[in-house]
Every structure is written in structure tokens, then in C-alpha cells.
Amino acid sequence: MYLEIVSPEATLFSGEVTSVTVPGINGEFQMLNNHAPIVSILKEGHVKVDGNNIQLEKEVEAKFTKSDKGFWLAINSGTLEMKDNKLIILAD
């Protein structure tokens, strides 16, 4: 699936990923390939992104914490929309 993470300052990430875990207001949840359409509000926490060969831009790399298969991004709040295998996260 295709993921785009956008902040007020810049696009932090865009590319293909295998899974994304987010801090929803009713609890943490995960989205995989072909997830049903969803719109959700996010609370403070971490967005966890897993995938193969994920490349981060050097300008934003310091905002992320790398893990074995992907990365983590700390957020204060945000919203997300998943539709047609494209996930857009507006993060603050």
C-alpha cells in the first residue's frame, strides 16, 4: 500500500509500505494492504511503519526512529484517511 505522511511544514514520507500502526483515539490499530476505507482521528503517540527498503529523505530523517523493518514517528495528534490502498496521515 502507498503511505504519505504530511506535517504542516513538509511531506515527511511517501512510498510503498507493508503495514502502518497508529494511535487512534479509541486505541492503537494497524492497517495492512487492501484495508477497508477508513477515516480516523489520531492522538499523541507513535506511528509505526513497516516495509522493505524504506528510504527516508535526509532533511526529515532526524524526526524518525528506525526499527528493524521500518521506522517510528512521534506525533501529537493527527488524522488519517485510507482509501483505495492509499493511506494519508496528516500529523502534527
Phi and psi in radians as a Rosetta constraint file:
Dihedral C 1 N 2 CA 2 C 2 CIRCULARHARMONIC -1.755 0.35
Dihedral N 2 CA 2 C 2 N 3 CIRCULARHARMONIC 2.299 0.35
Dihedral C 2 N 3 CA 3 C 3 CIRCULARHARMONIC -2.100 0.35
Dihedral N 3 CA 3 C 3 N 4 CIRCULARHARMONIC 2.404 0.35
Dihedral C 3 N 4 CA 4 C 4 CIRCULARHARMONIC -2.278 0.35
Dihedral N 4 CA 4 C 4 N 5 CIRCULARHARMONIC 2.189 0.35
Dihedral C 4 N 5 CA 5 C 5 CIRCULARHARMONIC -1.982 0.35
Dihedral N 5 CA 5 C 5 N 6 CIRCULARHARMONIC 2.113 0.35
Dihedral C 5 N 6 CA 6 C 6 CIRCULARHARMONIC -2.129 0.35
Dihedral N 6 CA 6 C 6 N 7 CIRCULARHARMONIC 2.335 0.35
Dihedral C 6 N 7 CA 7 C 7 CIRCULARHARMONIC -1.974 0.35
Dihedral N 7 CA 7 C 7 N 8 CIRCULARHARMONIC 3.006 0.35
Dihedral C 7 N 8 CA 8 C 8 CIRCULARHARMONIC -1.060 0.35
Dihedral N 8 CA 8 C 8 N 9 CIRCULARHARMONIC -0.453 0.35
Dihedral C 8 N 9 CA 9 C 9 CIRCULARHARMONIC -1.518 0.35
Dihedral N 9 CA 9 C 9 N 10 CIRCULARHARMONIC -0.639 0.35
Dihedral C 9 N 10 CA 10 C 10 CIRCULARHARMONIC -2.952 0.35
Dihedral N 10 CA 10 C 10 N 11 CIRCULARHARMONIC 2.953 0.35
Dihedral C 10 N 11 CA 11 C 11 CIRCULARHARMONIC -1.382 0.35
Dihedral N 11 CA 11 C 11 N 12 CIRCULARHARMONIC 2.066 0.35
Dihedral C 11 N 12 CA 12 C 12 CIRCULARHARMONIC -1.479 0.35
Dihedral N 12 CA 12 C 12 N 13 CIRCULARHARMONIC -0.569 0.35
Dihedral C 12 N 13 CA 13 C 13 CIRCULARHARMONIC -2.740 0.35
Dihedral N 13 CA 13 C 13 N 14 CIRCULARHARMONIC 2.521 0.35
Dihedral C 13 N 14 CA 14 C 14 CIRCULARHARMONIC -2.641 0.35
Dihedral N 14 CA 14 C 14 N 15 CIRCULARHARMONIC 2.249 0.35
Dihedral C 14 N 15 CA 15 C 15 CIRCULARHARMONIC 2.892 0.35
Dihedral N 15 CA 15 C 15 N 16 CIRCULARHARMONIC 3.120 0.35
Dihedral C 15 N 16 CA 16 C 16 CIRCULARHARMONIC -1.387 0.35
Dihedral N 16 CA 16 C 16 N 17 CIRCULARHARMONIC 2.383 0.35
Dihedral C 16 N 17 CA 17 C 17 CIRCULARHARMONIC -2.421 0.35
Dihedral N 17 CA 17 C 17 N 18 CIRCULARHARMONIC 2.913 0.35
Dihedral C 17 N 18 CA 18 C 18 CIRCULARHARMONIC -1.763 0.35
Dihedral N 18 CA 18 C 18 N 19 CIRCULARHARMONIC -0.549 0.35
Dihedral C 18 N 19 CA 19 C 19 CIRCULARHARMONIC -2.728 0.35
Dihedral N 19 CA 19 C 19 N 20 CIRCULARHARMONIC 2.710 0.35
Dihedral C 19 N 20 CA 20 C 20 CIRCULARHARMONIC -2.413 0.35
Dihedral N 20 CA 20 C 20 N 21 CIRCULARHARMONIC 2.272 0.35
Dihedral C 20 N 21 CA 21 C 21 CIRCULARHARMONIC -2.015 0.35
Dihedral N 21 CA 21 C 21 N 22 CIRCULARHARMONIC 2.293 0.35
Dihedral C 21 N 22 CA 22 C 22 CIRCULARHARMONIC -2.274 0.35
Dihedral N 22 CA 22 C 22 N 23 CIRCULARHARMONIC 2.727 0.35
Dihedral C 22 N 23 CA 23 C 23 CIRCULARHARMONIC -1.567 0.35
Dihedral N 23 CA 23 C 23 N 24 CIRCULARHARMONIC 1.495 0.35
Dihedral C 23 N 24 CA 24 C 24 CIRCULARHARMONIC -1.224 0.35
Dihedral N 24 CA 24 C 24 N 25 CIRCULARHARMONIC 2.814 0.35
Dihedral C 24 N 25 CA 25 C 25 CIRCULARHARMONIC -1.165 0.35
Dihedral N 25 CA 25 C 25 N 26 CIRCULARHARMONIC -0.383 0.35
Dihedral C 25 N 26 CA 26 C 26 CIRCULARHARMONIC -1.821 0.35
Dihedral N 26 CA 26 C 26 N 27 CIRCULARHARMONIC 0.268 0.35
Dihedral C 26 N 27 CA 27 C 27 CIRCULARHARMONIC 2.176 0.35
Dihedral N 27 CA 27 C 27 N 28 CIRCULARHARMONIC 2.863 0.35
Dihedral C 27 N 28 CA 28 C 28 CIRCULARHARMONIC -1.230 0.35
Dihedral N 28 CA 28 C 28 N 29 CIRCULARHARMONIC 2.456 0.35
Dihedral C 28 N 29 CA 29 C 29 CIRCULARHARMONIC -2.545 0.35
Dihedral N 29 CA 29 C 29 N 30 CIRCULARHARMONIC 2.806 0.35
Dihedral C 29 N 30 CA 30 C 30 CIRCULARHARMONIC -2.091 0.35
Dihedral N 30 CA 30 C 30 N 31 CIRCULARHARMONIC 2.550 0.35
Dihedral C 30 N 31 CA 31 C 31 CIRCULARHARMONIC -2.122 0.35
Dihedral N 31 CA 31 C 31 N 32 CIRCULARHARMONIC 2.356 0.35
Dihedral C 31 N 32 CA 32 C 32 CIRCULARHARMONIC -2.052 0.35
Dihedral N 32 CA 32 C 32 N 33 CIRCULARHARMONIC 3.104 0.35
Dihedral C 32 N 33 CA 33 C 33 CIRCULARHARMONIC -0.919 0.35
Dihedral N 33 CA 33 C 33 N 34 CIRCULARHARMONIC 2.402 0.35
Dihedral C 33 N 34 CA 34 C 34 CIRCULARHARMONIC 1.123 0.35
Dihedral N 34 CA 34 C 34 N 35 CIRCULARHARMONIC 0.520 0.35
Dihedral C 34 N 35 CA 35 C 35 CIRCULARHARMONIC -1.121 0.35
Dihedral N 35 CA 35 C 35 N 36 CIRCULARHARMONIC 2.599 0.35
Dihedral C 35 N 36 CA 36 C 36 CIRCULARHARMONIC -1.079 0.35
Dihedral N 36 CA 36 C 36 N 37 CIRCULARHARMONIC 2.654 0.35
Dihedral C 36 N 37 CA 37 C 37 CIRCULARHARMONIC -1.013 0.35
Dihedral N 37 CA 37 C 37 N 38 CIRCULARHARMONIC 2.448 0.35
Dihedral C 37 N 38 CA 38 C 38 CIRCULARHARMONIC -2.696 0.35
Dihedral N 38 CA 38 C 38 N 39 CIRCULARHARMONIC 2.580 0.35
Dihedral C 38 N 39 CA 39 C 39 CIRCULARHARMONIC -2.230 0.35
Dihedral N 39 CA 39 C 39 N 40 CIRCULARHARMONIC 2.329 0.35
Dihedral C 39 N 40 CA 40 C 40 CIRCULARHARMONIC -2.574 0.35
Dihedral N 40 CA 40 C 40 N 41 CIRCULARHARMONIC 2.673 0.35
Dihedral C 40 N 41 CA 41 C 41 CIRCULARHARMONIC -1.660 0.35
Dihedral N 41 CA 41 C 41 N 42 CIRCULARHARMONIC 2.435 0.35
Dihedral C 41 N 42 CA 42 C 42 CIRCULARHARMONIC -1.896 0.35
Dihedral N 42 CA 42 C 42 N 43 CIRCULARHARMONIC 2.585 0.35
Dihedral C 42 N 43 CA 43 C 43 CIRCULARHARMONIC -1.916 0.35
Dihedral N 43 CA 43 C 43 N 44 CIRCULARHARMONIC -3.131 0.35
Dihedral C 43 N 44 CA 44 C 44 CIRCULARHARMONIC -1.058 0.35
Dihedral N 44 CA 44 C 44 N 45 CIRCULARHARMONIC 2.364 0.35
Dihedral C 44 N 45 CA 45 C 45 CIRCULARHARMONIC 2.844 0.35
Dihedral N 45 CA 45 C 45 N 46 CIRCULARHARMONIC -2.622 0.35
Dihedral C 45 N 46 CA 46 C 46 CIRCULARHARMONIC -2.172 0.35
Dihedral N 46 CA 46 C 46 N 47 CIRCULARHARMONIC 2.403 0.35
Dihedral C 46 N 47 CA 47 C 47 CIRCULARHARMONIC -1.645 0.35
Dihedral N 47 CA 47 C 47 N 48 CIRCULARHARMONIC 2.123 0.35
Dihedral C 47 N 48 CA 48 C 48 CIRCULARHARMONIC -1.856 0.35
Dihedral N 48 CA 48 C 48 N 49 CIRCULARHARMONIC 2.190 0.35
Dihedral C 48 N 49 CA 49 C 49 CIRCULARHARMONIC -2.085 0.35
Dihedral N 49 CA 49 C 49 N 50 CIRCULARHARMONIC 2.210 0.35
Dihedral C 49 N 50 CA 50 C 50 CIRCULARHARMONIC -2.053 0.35
Dihedral N 50 CA 50 C 50 N 51 CIRCULARHARMONIC 2.537 0.35
Dihedral C 50 N 51 CA 51 C 51 CIRCULARHARMONIC 3.100 0.35
Dihedral N 51 CA 51 C 51 N 52 CIRCULARHARMONIC 3.065 0.35
Dihedral C 51 N 52 CA 52 C 52 CIRCULARHARMONIC -1.733 0.35
Dihedral N 52 CA 52 C 52 N 53 CIRCULARHARMONIC 2.307 0.35
Dihedral C 52 N 53 CA 53 C 53 CIRCULARHARMONIC 0.989 0.35
Dihedral N 53 CA 53 C 53 N 54 CIRCULARHARMONIC 0.784 0.35
Dihedral C 53 N 54 CA 54 C 54 CIRCULARHARMONIC -1.305 0.35
Dihedral N 54 CA 54 C 54 N 55 CIRCULARHARMONIC 2.234 0.35
Dihedral C 54 N 55 CA 55 C 55 CIRCULARHARMONIC -1.990 0.35
Dihedral N 55 CA 55 C 55 N 56 CIRCULARHARMONIC 2.234 0.35
Dihedral C 55 N 56 CA 56 C 56 CIRCULARHARMONIC -1.792 0.35
Dihedral N 56 CA 56 C 56 N 57 CIRCULARHARMONIC 2.526 0.35
Dihedral C 56 N 57 CA 57 C 57 CIRCULARHARMONIC -1.215 0.35
Dihedral N 57 CA 57 C 57 N 58 CIRCULARHARMONIC 2.486 0.35
Dihedral C 57 N 58 CA 58 C 58 CIRCULARHARMONIC -1.051 0.35
Dihedral N 58 CA 58 C 58 N 59 CIRCULARHARMONIC -0.579 0.35
Dihedral C 58 N 59 CA 59 C 59 CIRCULARHARMONIC -1.136 0.35
Dihedral N 59 CA 59 C 59 N 60 CIRCULARHARMONIC -0.483 0.35
Dihedral C 59 N 60 CA 60 C 60 CIRCULARHARMONIC -2.012 0.35
Dihedral N 60 CA 60 C 60 N 61 CIRCULARHARMONIC -0.024 0.35
Dihedral C 60 N 61 CA 61 C 61 CIRCULARHARMONIC -0.969 0.35
Dihedral N 61 CA 61 C 61 N 62 CIRCULARHARMONIC -0.590 0.35
Dihedral C 61 N 62 CA 62 C 62 CIRCULARHARMONIC -1.172 0.35
Dihedral N 62 CA 62 C 62 N 63 CIRCULARHARMONIC -0.342 0.35
Dihedral C 62 N 63 CA 63 C 63 CIRCULARHARMONIC -1.356 0.35
Dihedral N 63 CA 63 C 63 N 64 CIRCULARHARMONIC -0.251 0.35
Dihedral C 63 N 64 CA 64 C 64 CIRCULARHARMONIC -1.899 0.35
Dihedral N 64 CA 64 C 64 N 65 CIRCULARHARMONIC 2.667 0.35
Dihedral C 64 N 65 CA 65 C 65 CIRCULARHARMONIC -1.961 0.35
Dihedral N 65 CA 65 C 65 N 66 CIRCULARHARMONIC 2.177 0.35
Dihedral C 65 N 66 CA 66 C 66 CIRCULARHARMONIC -1.397 0.35
Dihedral N 66 CA 66 C 66 N 67 CIRCULARHARMONIC 2.518 0.35
Dihedral C 66 N 67 CA 67 C 67 CIRCULARHARMONIC -2.132 0.35
Dihedral N 67 CA 67 C 67 N 68 CIRCULARHARMONIC -3.085 0.35
Dihedral C 67 N 68 CA 68 C 68 CIRCULARHARMONIC -0.997 0.35
Dihedral N 68 CA 68 C 68 N 69 CIRCULARHARMONIC -0.779 0.35
Dihedral C 68 N 69 CA 69 C 69 CIRCULARHARMONIC -1.985 0.35
Dihedral N 69 CA 69 C 69 N 70 CIRCULARHARMONIC 0.014 0.35
Dihedral C 69 N 70 CA 70 C 70 CIRCULARHARMONIC -3.017 0.35
Dihedral N 70 CA 70 C 70 N 71 CIRCULARHARMONIC -2.300 0.35
Dihedral C 70 N 71 CA 71 C 71 CIRCULARHARMONIC -2.729 0.35
Dihedral N 71 CA 71 C 71 N 72 CIRCULARHARMONIC 2.900 0.35
Dihedral C 71 N 72 CA 72 C 72 CIRCULARHARMONIC -2.062 0.35
Dihedral N 72 CA 72 C 72 N 73 CIRCULARHARMONIC 2.538 0.35
Dihedral C 72 N 73 CA 73 C 73 CIRCULARHARMONIC -2.311 0.35
Dihedral N 73 CA 73 C 73 N 74 CIRCULARHARMONIC 2.131 0.35
Dihedral C 73 N 74 CA 74 C 74 CIRCULARHARMONIC -1.364 0.35
Dihedral N 74 CA 74 C 74 N 75 CIRCULARHARMONIC 2.339 0.35
Dihedral C 74 N 75 CA 75 C 75 CIRCULARHARMONIC -2.272 0.35
Dihedral N 75 CA 75 C 75 N 76 CIRCULARHARMONIC 2.747 0.35
Dihedral C 75 N 76 CA 76 C 76 CIRCULARHARMONIC -1.630 0.35
Dihedral N 76 CA 76 C 76 N 77 CIRCULARHARMONIC -0.629 0.35
Dihedral C 76 N 77 CA 77 C 77 CIRCULARHARMONIC -2.961 0.35
Dihedral N 77 CA 77 C 77 N 78 CIRCULARHARMONIC 3.096 0.35
Dihedral C 77 N 78 CA 78 C 78 CIRCULARHARMONIC 2.906 0.35
Dihedral N 78 CA 78 C 78 N 79 CIRCULARHARMONIC -3.071 0.35
Dihedral C 78 N 79 CA 79 C 79 CIRCULARHARMONIC -2.409 0.35
Dihedral N 79 CA 79 C 79 N 80 CIRCULARHARMONIC 2.773 0.35
Dihedral C 79 N 80 CA 80 C 80 CIRCULARHARMONIC -2.459 0.35
Dihedral N 80 CA 80 C 80 N 81 CIRCULARHARMONIC 2.699 0.35
Dihedral C 80 N 81 CA 81 C 81 CIRCULARHARMONIC -2.394 0.35
Dihedral N 81 CA 81 C 81 N 82 CIRCULARHARMONIC 2.242 0.35
Dihedral C 81 N 82 CA 82 C 82 CIRCULARHARMONIC -2.044 0.35
Dihedral N 82 CA 82 C 82 N 83 CIRCULARHARMONIC 2.136 0.35
Dihedral C 82 N 83 CA 83 C 83 CIRCULARHARMONIC -2.737 0.35
Dihedral N 83 CA 83 C 83 N 84 CIRCULARHARMONIC 2.335 0.35
Dihedral C 83 N 84 CA 84 C 84 CIRCULARHARMONIC 0.916 0.35
Dihedral N 84 CA 84 C 84 N 85 CIRCULARHARMONIC 0.742 0.35
Dihedral C 84 N 85 CA 85 C 85 CIRCULARHARMONIC 1.139 0.35
Dihedral N 85 CA 85 C 85 N 86 CIRCULARHARMONIC 0.397 0.35
Dihedral C 85 N 86 CA 86 C 86 CIRCULARHARMONIC -2.160 0.35
Dihedral N 86 CA 86 C 86 N 87 CIRCULARHARMONIC 2.188 0.35
Dihedral C 86 N 87 CA 87 C 87 CIRCULARHARMONIC -1.961 0.35
Dihedral N 87 CA 87 C 87 N 88 CIRCULARHARMONIC 2.172 0.35
Dihedral C 87 N 88 CA 88 C 88 CIRCULARHARMONIC -2.036 0.35
Dihedral N 88 CA 88 C 88 N 89 CIRCULARHARMONIC 2.190 0.35
Dihedral C 88 N 89 CA 89 C 89 CIRCULARHARMONIC -1.997 0.35
Dihedral N 89 CA 89 C 89 N 90 CIRCULARHARMONIC 2.135 0.35
Dihedral C 89 N 90 CA 90 C 90 CIRCULARHARMONIC -1.722 0.35
Dihedral N 90 CA 90 C 90 N 91 CIRCULARHARMONIC 1.877 0.35
Dihedral C 90 N 91 CA 91 C 91 CIRCULARHARMONIC -1.974 0.35
Dihedral N 91 CA 91 C 91 N 92 CIRCULARHARMONIC 2.534 0.35
